[in-house]
C-alpha cells in the first residue's frame, strides 16, 4: 500500500473528526441549555459528521434560551 495514500486518509479522518466534534459540541450545548432532550439524545448517539447538529442549529437559531433558574 502506498504510504502517501495512507497519510492522506489519516489526515482526512482527523479533519472530519475535528469538524464533527466542534459542531456536535455546539449542538449538544445548545440543546441541553434549552432542555430539548430528544435532540440531545439524537446528536449524542448518531454520528453524522456534523450534519445533524448543523441542522439543529439552523432550525432553532431564533429560539429564545430558557431562563436561568
mmCIF file of the N, C-alpha and C atoms, coordinates in Angstrom:
data_MODEL
# 
_entry.id   MODEL 
# 
loop_
_atom_site.group_PDB 
_atom_site.id 
_atom_site.type_symbol 
_atom_site.label_atom_id 
_atom_site.label_alt_id 
_atom_site.label_comp_id 
_atom_site.label_asym_id 
_atom_site.label_entity_id 
_atom_site.label_seq_id 
_atom_site.pdbx_PDB_ins_code 
_atom_site.Cartn_x 
_atom_site.Cartn_y 
_atom_site.Cartn_z 
_atom_site.occupancy 
_atom_site.B_iso_or_equiv 
_atom_site.pdbx_formal_charge 
_atom_site.auth_seq_id 
_atom_site.auth_comp_id 
_atom_site.auth_asym_id 
_atom_site.auth_atom_id 
_atom_site.pdbx_PDB_model_num 
ATOM 1   N N  . UNK A 1 1  ? 0.846   -1.179 0.000  1.00 0.00 ? 1  UNK A N  1 
ATOM 2   C CA . UNK A 1 1  ? 0.000   0.000  0.000  1.00 0.00 ? 1  UNK A CA 1 
ATOM 3   C C  . UNK A 1 1  ? 0.890   1.242  0.000  1.00 0.00 ? 1  UNK A C  1 
ATOM 4   N N  . UNK A 1 2  ? 0.449   2.231  -0.697 1.00 0.00 ? 2  UNK A N  1 
ATOM 5   C CA . UNK A 1 2  ? 1.195   3.477  -0.831 1.00 0.00 ? 2  UNK A CA 1 
ATOM 6   C C  . UNK A 1 2  ? 1.093   4.279  0.471  1.00 0.00 ? 2  UNK A C  1 
ATOM 7   N N  . UNK A 1 3  ? 2.242   4.705  1.015  1.00 0.00 ? 3  UNK A N  1 
ATOM 8   C CA . UNK A 1 3  ? 2.262   5.453  2.277  1.00 0.00 ? 3  UNK A CA 1 
ATOM 9   C C  . UNK A 1 3  ? 1.604   6.817  2.156  1.00 0.00 ? 3  UNK A C  1 
ATOM 10  N N  . UNK A 1 4  ? 1.728   7.469  1.000  1.00 0.00 ? 4  UNK A N  1 
ATOM 11  C CA . UNK A 1 4  ? 1.107   8.785  0.849  1.00 0.00 ? 4  UNK A CA 1 
ATOM 12  C C  . UNK A 1 4  ? -0.408  8.673  0.845  1.00 0.00 ? 4  UNK A C  1 
ATOM 13  N N  . UNK A 1 5  ? -0.941  7.582  0.327  1.00 0.00 ? 5  UNK A N  1 
ATOM 14  C CA . UNK A 1 5  ? -2.381  7.354  0.348  1.00 0.00 ? 5  UNK A CA 1 
ATOM 15  C C  . UNK A 1 5  ? -2.858  7.133  1.782  1.00 0.00 ? 5  UNK A C  1 
ATOM 16  N N  . UNK A 1 6  ? -2.096  6.386  2.555  1.00 0.00 ? 6  UNK A N  1 
ATOM 17  C CA . UNK A 1 6  ? -2.439  6.152  3.957  1.00 0.00 ? 6  UNK A CA 1 
ATOM 18  C C  . UNK A 1 6  ? -2.398  7.453  4.753  1.00 0.00 ? 6  UNK A C  1 
ATOM 19  N N  . UNK A 1 7  ? -1.401  8.276  4.503  1.00 0.00 ? 7  UNK A N  1 
ATOM 20  C CA . UNK A 1 7  ? -1.291  9.561  5.185  1.00 0.00 ? 7  UNK A CA 1 
ATOM 21  C C  . UNK A 1 7  ? -2.450  10.468 4.812  1.00 0.00 ? 7  UNK A C  1 
ATOM 22  N N  . UNK A 1 8  ? -2.831  10.459 3.554  1.00 0.00 ? 8  UNK A N  1 
ATOM 23  C CA . UNK A 1 8  ? -3.963  11.270 3.099  1.00 0.00 ? 8  UNK A CA 1 
ATOM 24  C C  . UNK A 1 8  ? -5.253  10.868 3.795  1.00 0.00 ? 8  UNK A C  1 
ATOM 25  N N  . UNK A 1 9  ? -5.490  9.563  3.919  1.00 0.00 ? 9  UNK A N  1 
ATOM 26  C CA . UNK A 1 9  ? -6.693  9.093  4.616  1.00 0.00 ? 9  UNK A CA 1 
ATOM 27  C C  . UNK A 1 9  ? -6.647  9.450  6.098  1.00 0.00 ? 9  UNK A C  1 
ATOM 28  N N  . UNK A 1 10 ? -5.491  9.352  6.703  1.00 0.00 ? 10 UNK A N  1 
ATOM 29  C CA . UNK A 1 10 ? -5.361  9.687  8.123  1.00 0.00 ? 10 UNK A CA 1 
ATOM 30  C C  . UNK A 1 10 ? -5.667  11.167 8.356  1.00 0.00 ? 10 UNK A C  1 
ATOM 31  N N  . UNK A 1 11 ? -5.167  12.026 7.495  1.00 0.00 ? 11 UNK A N  1 
ATOM 32  C CA . UNK A 1 11 ? -5.433  13.461 7.617  1.00 0.00 ? 11 UNK A CA 1 
ATOM 33  C C  . UNK A 1 11 ? -6.922  13.731 7.414  1.00 0.00 ? 11 UNK A C  1 
ATOM 34  N N  . UNK A 1 12 ? -7.527  13.088 6.436  1.00 0.00 ? 12 UNK A N  1 
ATOM 35  C CA . UNK A 1 12 ? -8.958  13.277 6.174  1.00 0.00 ? 12 UNK A CA 1 
ATOM 36  C C  . UNK A 1 12 ? -9.799  12.853 7.372  1.00 0.00 ? 12 UNK A C  1 
ATOM 37  N N  . UNK A 1 13 ? -9.448  11.755 7.992  1.00 0.00 ? 13 UNK A N  1 
ATOM 38  C CA . UNK A 1 13 ? -10.190 11.271 9.161  1.00 0.00 ? 13 UNK A CA 1 
ATOM 39  C C  . UNK A 1 13 ? -10.055 12.247 10.326 1.00 0.00 ? 13 UNK A C  1 
ATOM 40  N N  . UNK A 1 14 ? -8.859  12.769 10.544 1.00 0.00 ? 14 UNK A N  1 
ATOM 41  C CA . UNK A 1 14 ? -8.648  13.737 11.626 1.00 0.00 ? 14 UNK A CA 1 
ATOM 42  C C  . UNK A 1 14 ? -9.447  15.010 11.372 1.00 0.00 ? 14 UNK A C  1 
ATOM 43  N N  . UNK A 1 15 ? -9.452  15.483 10.140 1.00 0.00 ? 15 UNK A N  1 
ATOM 44  C CA . UNK A 1 15 ? -10.199 16.703 9.801  1.00 0.00 ? 15 UNK A CA 1 
ATOM 45  C C  . UNK A 1 15 ? -11.691 16.494 10.022 1.00 0.00 ? 15 UNK A C  1 
ATOM 46  N N  . UNK A 1 16 ? -12.237 15.367 9.554  1.00 0.00 ? 16 UNK A N  1 
ATOM 47  C CA . UNK A 1 16 ? -13.662 15.078 9.740  1.00 0.00 ? 16 UNK A CA 1 
ATOM 48  C C  . UNK A 1 16 ? -13.988 14.916 11.218 1.00 0.00 ? 16 UNK A C  1 
ATOM 49  N N  . UNK A 1 17 ? -13.122 14.287 11.981 1.00 0.00 ? 17 UNK A N  1 
ATOM 50  C CA . UNK A 1 17 ? -13.356 14.112 13.414 1.00 0.00 ? 17 UNK A CA 1 
ATOM 51  C C  . UNK A 1 17 ? -13.387 15.460 14.136 1.00 0.00 ? 17 UNK A C  1 
ATOM 52  N N  . UNK A 1 18 ? -12.466 16.338 13.809 1.00 0.00 ? 18 UNK A N  1 
ATOM 53  C CA . UNK A 1 18 ? -12.453 17.666 14.429 1.00 0.00 ? 18 UNK A CA 1 
ATOM 54  C C  . UNK A 1 18 ? -13.696 18.466 14.041 1.00 0.00 ? 18 UNK A C  1 
ATOM 55  N N  . UNK A 1 19 ? -14.108 18.379 12.795 1.00 0.00 ? 19 UNK A N  1 
ATOM 56  C CA . UNK A 1 19 ? -15.320 19.038 12.305 1.00 0.00 ? 19 UNK A CA 1 
ATOM 57  C C  . UNK A 1 19 ? -16.527 18.539 13.099 1.00 0.00 ? 19 UNK A C  1 
ATOM 58  N N  . UNK A 1 20 ? -16.634 17.218 13.234 1.00 0.00 ? 20 UNK A N  1 
ATOM 59  C CA . UNK A 1 20 ? -17.771 16.613 13.931 1.00 0.00 ? 20 UNK A CA 1 
ATOM 60  C C  . UNK A 1 20 ? -17.779 16.983 15.414 1.00 0.00 ? 20 UNK A C  1 
ATOM 61  N N  . UNK A 1 21 ? -16.645 16.926 16.059 1.00 0.00 ? 21 UNK A N  1 
ATOM 62  C CA . UNK A 1 21 ? -16.565 17.253 17.487 1.00 0.00 ? 21 UNK A CA 1 
ATOM 63  C C  . UNK A 1 21 ? -16.970 18.702 17.738 1.00 0.00 ? 21 UNK A C  1 
ATOM 64  N N  . UNK A 1 22 ? -16.537 19.599 16.876 1.00 0.00 ? 22 UNK A N  1 
ATOM 65  C CA . UNK A 1 22 ? -16.871 21.010 17.040 1.00 0.00 ? 22 UNK A CA 1 
ATOM 66  C C  . UNK A 1 22 ? -18.369 21.241 16.938 1.00 0.00 ? 22 UNK A C  1 
ATOM 67  N N  . UNK A 1 23 ? -18.984 20.783 15.860 1.00 0.00 ? 23 UNK A N  1 
ATOM 68  C CA . UNK A 1 23 ? -20.417 21.005 15.659 1.00 0.00 ? 23 UNK A CA 1 
ATOM 69  C C  . UNK A 1 23 ? -21.255 20.238 16.667 1.00 0.00 ? 23 UNK A C  1 
ATOM 70  N N  . UNK A 1 24 ? -20.833 19.018 17.002 1.00 0.00 ? 24 UNK A N  1 
ATOM 71  C CA . UNK A 1 24 ? -21.583 18.226 17.981 1.00 0.00 ? 24 UNK A CA 1 
ATOM 72  C C  . UNK A 1 24 ? -21.533 18.907 19.347 1.00 0.00 ? 24 UNK A C  1 
ATOM 73  N N  . UNK A 1 25 ? -20.393 19.443 19.714 1.00 0.00 ? 25 UNK A N  1 
ATOM 74  C CA . UNK A 1 25 ? -20.278 20.140 20.999 1.00 0.00 ? 25 UNK A CA 1 
ATOM 75  C C  . UNK A 1 25 ? -21.192 21.350 21.074 1.00 0.00 ? 25 UNK A C  1 
ATOM 76  N N  . UNK A 1 26 ? -21.221 22.145 20.008 1.00 0.00 ? 26 UNK A N  1 
ATOM 77  C CA . UNK A 1 26 ? -22.088 23.336 19.987 1.00 0.00 ? 26 UNK A CA 1 
ATOM 78  C C  . UNK A 1 26 ? -23.553 22.910 20.036 1.00 0.00 ? 26 UNK A C  1 
ATOM 79  N N  . UNK A 1 27 ? -23.925 21.928 19.224 1.00 0.00 ? 27 UNK A N  1 
ATOM 80  C CA . UNK A 1 27 ? -25.310 21.461 19.194 1.00 0.00 ? 27 UNK A CA 1 
ATOM 81  C C  . UNK A 1 27 ? -25.756 20.853 20.511 1.00 0.00 ? 27 UNK A C  1 
ATOM 82  N N  . UNK A 1 28 ? -24.909 20.047 21.121 1.00 0.00 ? 28 UNK A N  1 
ATOM 83  C CA . UNK A 1 28 ? -25.250 19.442 22.407 1.00 0.00 ? 28 UNK A CA 1 
ATOM 84  C C  . UNK A 1 28 ? -25.403 20.501 23.486 1.00 0.00 ? 28 UNK A C  1 
ATOM 85  N N  . UNK A 1 29 ? -24.518 21.475 23.486 1.00 0.00 ? 29 UNK A N  1 
ATOM 86  C CA . UNK A 1 29 ? -24.583 22.551 24.478 1.00 0.00 ? 29 UNK A CA 1 
ATOM 87  C C  . UNK A 1 29 ? -25.902 23.312 24.364 1.00 0.00 ? 29 UNK A C  1 
ATOM 88  N N  . UNK A 1 30 ? -26.239 23.714 23.146 1.00 0.00 ? 30 UNK A N  1 
ATOM 89  C CA . UNK A 1 30 ? -27.465 24.493 22.960 1.00 0.00 ? 30 UNK A CA 1 
ATOM 90  C C  . UNK A 1 30 ? -28.712 23.674 23.271 1.00 0.00 ? 30 UNK A C  1 
ATOM 91  N N  . UNK A 1 31 ? -28.755 22.424 22.852 1.00 0.00 ? 31 UNK A N  1 
ATOM 92  C CA . UNK A 1 31 ? -29.942 21.607 23.118 1.00 0.00 ? 31 UNK A CA 1 
ATOM 93  C C  . UNK A 1 31 ? -30.084 21.323 24.607 1.00 0.00 ? 31 UNK A C  1 
ATOM 94  N N  . UNK A 1 32 ? -28.981 21.170 25.308 1.00 0.00 ? 32 UNK A N  1 
ATOM 95  C CA . UNK A 1 32 ? -29.054 20.943 26.756 1.00 0.00 ? 32 UNK A CA 1 
ATOM 96  C C  . UNK A 1 32 ? -29.536 22.203 27.471 1.00 0.00 ? 32 UNK A C  1 
ATOM 97  N N  . UNK A 1 33 ? -29.065 23.359 27.047 1.00 0.00 ? 33 UNK A N  1 
ATOM 98  C CA . UNK A 1 33 ? -29.487 24.620 27.668 1.00 0.00 ? 33 UNK A CA 1 
ATOM 99  C C  . UNK A 1 33 ? -30.967 24.909 27.443 1.00 0.00 ? 33 UNK A C  1 
ATOM 100 N N  . UNK A 1 34 ? -31.518 24.376 26.353 1.00 0.00 ? 34 UNK A N  1 
ATOM 101 C CA . UNK A 1 34 ? -32.928 24.597 26.032 1.00 0.00 ? 34 UNK A CA 1 
ATOM 102 C C  . UNK A 1 34 ? -33.809 23.416 26.450 1.00 0.00 ? 34 UNK A C  1 
ATOM 103 N N  . UNK A 1 35 ? -33.246 22.467 27.164 1.00 0.00 ? 35 UNK A N  1 
ATOM 104 C CA . UNK A 1 35 ? -33.975 21.298 27.675 1.00 0.00 ? 35 UNK A CA 1 
ATOM 105 C C  . UNK A 1 35 ? -34.660 20.522 26.550 1.00 0.00 ? 35 UNK A C  1 
ATOM 106 N N  . UNK A 1 36 ? -33.995 20.373 25.412 1.00 0.00 ? 36 UNK A N  1 
ATOM 107 C CA . UNK A 1 36 ? -34.525 19.623 24.283 1.00 0.00 ? 36 UNK A CA 1 
ATOM 108 C C  . UNK A 1 36 ? -33.882 18.241 24.277 1.00 0.00 ? 36 UNK A C  1 
ATOM 109 N N  . UNK A 1 37 ? -34.450 17.370 25.098 1.00 0.00 ? 37 UNK A N  1 
ATOM 110 C CA . UNK A 1 37 ? -33.878 16.053 25.348 1.00 0.00 ? 37 UNK A CA 1 
ATOM 111 C C  . UNK A 1 37 ? -33.791 15.202 24.085 1.00 0.00 ? 37 UNK A C  1 
ATOM 112 N N  . UNK A 1 38 ? -34.821 15.232 23.258 1.00 0.00 ? 38 UNK A N  1 
ATOM 113 C CA . UNK A 1 38 ? -34.815 14.420 22.036 1.00 0.00 ? 38 UNK A CA 1 
ATOM 114 C C  . UNK A 1 38 ? -33.663 14.763 21.111 1.00 0.00 ? 38 UNK A C  1 
ATOM 115 N N  . UNK A 1 39 ? -33.460 16.055 20.882 1.00 0.00 ? 39 UNK A N  1 
ATOM 116 C CA . UNK A 1 39 ? -32.343 16.484 20.046 1.00 0.00 ? 39 UNK A CA 1 
ATOM 117 C C  . UNK A 1 39 ? -31.010 16.109 20.676 1.00 0.00 ? 39 UNK A C  1 
ATOM 118 N N  . UNK A 1 40 ? -30.905 16.291 21.991 1.00 0.00 ? 40 UNK A N  1 
ATOM 119 C CA . UNK A 1 40 ? -29.662 15.979 22.684 1.00 0.00 ? 40 UNK A CA 1 
ATOM 120 C C  . UNK A 1 40 ? -29.300 14.507 22.497 1.00 0.00 ? 40 UNK A C  1 
ATOM 121 N N  . UNK A 1 41 ? -30.262 13.618 22.729 1.00 0.00 ? 41 UNK A N  1 
ATOM 122 C CA . UNK A 1 41 ? -30.007 12.177 22.611 1.00 0.00 ? 41 UNK A CA 1 
ATOM 123 C C  . UNK A 1 41 ? -29.667 11.802 21.173 1.00 0.00 ? 41 UNK A C  1 
ATOM 124 N N  . UNK A 1 42 ? -30.400 12.371 20.210 1.00 0.00 ? 42 UNK A N  1 
ATOM 125 C CA . UNK A 1 42 ? -30.132 12.063 18.799 1.00 0.00 ? 42 UNK A CA 1 
ATOM 126 C C  . UNK A 1 42 ? -28.714 12.479 18.412 1.00 0.00 ? 42 UNK A C  1 
ATOM 127 N N  . UNK A 1 43 ? -28.310 13.681 18.801 1.00 0.00 ? 43 UNK A N  1 
ATOM 128 C CA . UNK A 1 43 ? -26.964 14.152 18.456 1.00 0.00 ? 43 UNK A CA 1 
ATOM 129 C C  . UNK A 1 43 ? -25.886 13.360 19.181 1.00 0.00 ? 43 UNK A C  1 
ATOM 130 N N  . UNK A 1 44 ? -26.183 12.923 20.389 1.00 0.00 ? 44 UNK A N  1 
ATOM 131 C CA . UNK A 1 44 ? -25.206 12.167 21.165 1.00 0.00 ? 44 UNK A CA 1 
ATOM 132 C C  . UNK A 1 44 ? -24.976 10.782 20.572 1.00 0.00 ? 44 UNK A C  1 
ATOM 133 N N  . UNK A 1 45 ? -26.036 10.142 20.097 1.00 0.00 ? 45 UNK A N  1 
ATOM 134 C CA . UNK A 1 45 ? -25.947 8.760  19.627 1.00 0.00 ? 45 UNK A CA 1 
ATOM 135 C C  . UNK A 1 45 ? -25.536 8.661  18.162 1.00 0.00 ? 45 UNK A C  1 
ATOM 136 N N  . UNK A 1 46 ? -26.121 9.503  17.305 1.00 0.00 ? 46 UNK A N  1 
ATOM 137 C CA . UNK A 1 46 ? -25.880 9.388  15.865 1.00 0.00 ? 46 UNK A CA 1 
ATOM 138 C C  . UNK A 1 46 ? -24.604 10.101 15.446 1.00 0.00 ? 46 UNK A C  1 
ATOM 139 N N  . UNK A 1 47 ? -23.820 9.427  14.641 1.00 0.00 ? 47 UNK A N  1 
ATOM 140 C CA . UNK A 1 47 ? -22.604 10.027 14.088 1.00 0.00 ? 47 UNK A CA 1 
ATOM 141 C C  . UNK A 1 47 ? -22.893 10.431 12.653 1.00 0.00 ? 47 UNK A C  1 
ATOM 142 N N  . UNK A 1 48 ? -23.107 11.719 12.434 1.00 0.00 ? 48 UNK A N  1 
ATOM 143 C CA . UNK A 1 48 ? -23.485 12.212 11.119 1.00 0.00 ? 48 UNK A CA 1 
ATOM 144 C C  . UNK A 1 48 ? -22.470 13.197 10.564 1.00 0.00 ? 48 UNK A C  1 
ATOM 145 N N  . UNK A 1 49 ? -21.261 13.171 11.044 1.00 0.00 ? 49 UNK A N  1 
ATOM 146 C CA . UNK A 1 49 ? -20.190 14.065 10.583 1.00 0.00 ? 49 UNK A CA 1 
ATOM 147 C C  . UNK A 1 49 ? -20.595 15.524 10.690 1.00 0.00 ? 49 UNK A C  1 
ATOM 148 N N  . UNK A 1 50 ? -21.331 15.861 11.732 1.00 0.00 ? 50 UNK A N  1 
ATOM 149 C CA . UNK A 1 50 ? -21.685 17.245 11.988 1.00 0.00 ? 50 UNK A CA 1 
ATOM 150 C C  . UNK A 1 50 ? -22.966 17.706 11.315 1.00 0.00 ? 50 UNK A C  1 
ATOM 151 N N  . UNK A 1 51 ? -23.584 16.889 10.485 1.00 0.00 ? 51 UNK A N  1 
ATOM 152 C CA . UNK A 1 51 ? -24.773 17.316 9.755  1.00 0.00 ? 51 UNK A CA 1 
ATOM 153 C C  . UNK A 1 51 ? -25.991 17.497 10.657 1.00 0.00 ? 51 UNK A C  1 
ATOM 154 N N  . UNK A 1 52 ? -26.245 16.580 11.575 1.00 0.00 ? 52 UNK A N  1 
ATOM 155 C CA . UNK A 1 52 ? -27.392 16.703 12.466 1.00 0.00 ? 52 UNK A CA 1 
ATOM 156 C C  . UNK A 1 52 ? -27.274 17.914 13.390 1.00 0.00 ? 52 UNK A C  1 
ATOM 157 N N  . UNK A 1 53 ? -26.122 18.162 14.021 1.00 0.00 ? 53 UNK A N  1 
ATOM 158 C CA . UNK A 1 53 ? -26.004 19.387 14.828 1.00 0.00 ? 53 UNK A CA 1 
ATOM 159 C C  . UNK A 1 53 ? -26.175 20.661 14.018 1.00 0.00 ? 53 UNK A C  1 
ATOM 160 N N  . UNK A 1 54 ? -25.658 20.694 12.798 1.00 0.00 ? 54 UNK A N  1 
ATOM 161 C CA . UNK A 1 54 ? -25.826 21.876 11.953 1.00 0.00 ? 54 UNK A CA 1 
ATOM 162 C C  . UNK A 1 54 ? -27.299 22.069 11.624 1.00 0.00 ? 54 UNK A C  1 
ATOM 163 N N  . UNK A 1 55 ? -28.009 20.985 11.302 1.00 0.00 ? 55 UNK A N  1 
ATOM 164 C CA . UNK A 1 55 ? -29.439 21.060 11.029 1.00 0.00 ? 55 UNK A CA 1 
ATOM 165 C C  . UNK A 1 55 ? -30.190 21.588 12.249 1.00 0.00 ? 55 UNK A C  1 
ATOM 166 N N  . UNK A 1 56 ? -29.851 21.074 13.422 1.00 0.00 ? 56 UNK A N  1 
ATOM 167 C CA . UNK A 1 56 ? -30.486 21.541 14.661 1.00 0.00 ? 56 UNK A CA 1 
ATOM 168 C C  . UNK A 1 56 ? -30.245 23.039 14.858 1.00 0.00 ? 56 UNK A C  1 
ATOM 169 N N  . UNK A 1 57 ? -29.021 23.475 14.700 1.00 0.00 ? 57 UNK A N  1 
ATOM 170 C CA . UNK A 1 57 ? -28.691 24.890 14.910 1.00 0.00 ? 57 UNK A CA 1 
ATOM 171 C C  . UNK A 1 57 ? -29.413 25.795 13.911 1.00 0.00 ? 57 UNK A C  1 
ATOM 172 N N  . UNK A 1 58 ? -29.567 25.336 12.691 1.00 0.00 ? 58 UNK A N  1 
ATOM 173 C CA . UNK A 1 58 ? -30.292 26.131 11.692 1.00 0.00 ? 58 UNK A CA 1 
ATOM 174 C C  . UNK A 1 58 ? -31.776 26.204 12.042 1.00 0.00 ? 58 UNK A C  1 
ATOM 175 N N  . UNK A 1 59 ? -32.368 25.071 12.400 1.00 0.00 ? 59 UNK A N  1 
ATOM 176 C CA . UNK A 1 59 ? -33.796 25.040 12.697 1.00 0.00 ? 59 UNK A CA 1 
ATOM 177 C C  . UNK A 1 59 ? -34.162 25.812 13.960 1.00 0.00 ? 59 UNK A C  1 
ATOM 178 N N  . UNK A 1 60 ? -33.248 25.879 14.914 1.00 0.00 ? 60 UNK A N  1 
ATOM 179 C CA . UNK A 1 60 ? -33.541 26.502 16.205 1.00 0.00 ? 60 UNK A CA 1 
ATOM 180 C C  . UNK A 1 60 ? -32.730 27.773 16.449 1.00 0.00 ? 60 UNK A C  1 
ATOM 181 N N  . UNK A 1 61 ? -32.276 28.433 15.399 1.00 0.00 ? 61 UNK A N  1 
ATOM 182 C CA . UNK A 1 61 ? -31.424 29.611 15.588 1.00 0.00 ? 61 UNK A CA 1 
ATOM 183 C C  . UNK A 1 61 ? -32.156 30.798 16.203 1.00 0.00 ? 61 UNK A C  1 
ATOM 184 N N  . UNK A 1 62 ? -33.456 30.903 16.037 1.00 0.00 ? 62 UNK A N  1 
ATOM 185 C CA . UNK A 1 62 ? -34.192 32.026 16.579 1.00 0.00 ? 62 UNK A CA 1 
ATOM 186 C C  . UNK A 1 62 ? -34.898 31.717 17.892 1.00 0.00 ? 62 UNK A C  1 
ATOM 187 N N  . UNK A 1 63 ? -34.727 30.513 18.405 1.00 0.00 ? 63 UNK A N  1 
ATOM 188 C CA . UNK A 1 63 ? -35.347 30.145 19.683 1.00 0.00 ? 63 UNK A CA 1 
ATOM 189 C C  . UNK A 1 63 ? -34.724 30.940 20.808 1.00 0.00 ? 63 UNK A C  1 
ATOM 190 N N  . UNK A 1 64 ? -35.552 31.348 21.724 1.00 0.00 ? 64 UNK A N  1 
ATOM 191 C CA . UNK A 1 64 ? -35.061 32.035 22.921 1.00 0.00 ? 64 UNK A CA 1 
ATOM 192 C C  . UNK A 1 64 ? -34.532 30.992 23.906 1.00 0.00 ? 64 UNK A C  1 
ATOM 193 N N  . UNK A 1 65 ? -33.399 31.257 24.536 1.00 0.00 ? 65 UNK A N  1 
ATOM 194 C CA . UNK A 1 65 ? -32.888 30.319 25.532 1.00 0.00 ? 65 UNK A CA 1 
ATOM 195 C C  . UNK A 1 65 ? -33.804 30.278 26.750 1.00 0.00 ? 65 UNK A C  1 
ATOM 196 N N  . UNK A 1 66 ? -33.796 29.164 27.415 1.00 0.00 ? 66 UNK A N  1 
ATOM 197 C CA . UNK A 1 66 ? -34.585 29.002 28.627 1.00 0.00 ? 66 UNK A CA 1 
ATOM 198 C C  . UNK A 1 66 ? -34.056 29.943 29.710 1.00 0.00 ? 66 UNK A C  1 
ATOM 199 N N  . UNK A 1 67 ? -34.935 30.494 30.534 1.00 0.00 ? 67 UNK A N  1 
ATOM 200 C CA . UNK A 1 67 ? -34.468 31.385 31.601 1.00 0.00 ? 67 UNK A CA 1 
ATOM 201 C C  . UNK A 1 67 ? -33.655 30.618 32.639 1.00 0.00 ? 67 UNK A C  1 
ATOM 202 N N  . UNK A 1 68 ? -32.696 31.298 33.212 1.00 0.00 ? 68 UNK A N  1 
ATOM 203 C CA . UNK A 1 68 ? -31.878 30.708 34.270 1.00 0.00 ? 68 UNK A CA 1 
ATOM 204 C C  . UNK A 1 68 ? -32.716 30.457 35.503 1.00 0.00 ? 68 UNK A C  1 
ATOM 205 N N  . UNK A 1 69 ? -32.459 29.375 36.181 1.00 0.00 ? 69 UNK A N  1 
ATOM 206 C CA . UNK A 1 69 ? -33.182 29.072 37.423 1.00 0.00 ? 69 UNK A CA 1 
ATOM 207 C C  . UNK A 1 69 ? -32.487 29.650 38.615 1.00 0.00 ? 69 UNK A C  1 
# 
